[in-house]
């Protein structure tokens, strides 16, 4: 198991991006540990694959038609 910073360097991503992936549960096998004084930390398997995500803005949802 490795820390998020080391994983970010390994997969060529920014640390903030890896933390976002962790909060969204996109890295398989990652574990979150709560600290007794508050807060938490993550560990990631060394062989965890880089999540495949789409870059750019999310597509807009179709607007509801008024009156129907």
Secondary structure, DSSP 8 states (H G I E B T S, - for coil): -B-HHHHHHHHT--HHHHHHHHHTT-STT-EEEE-TTS-EEEEB-TT--------S---------TT-
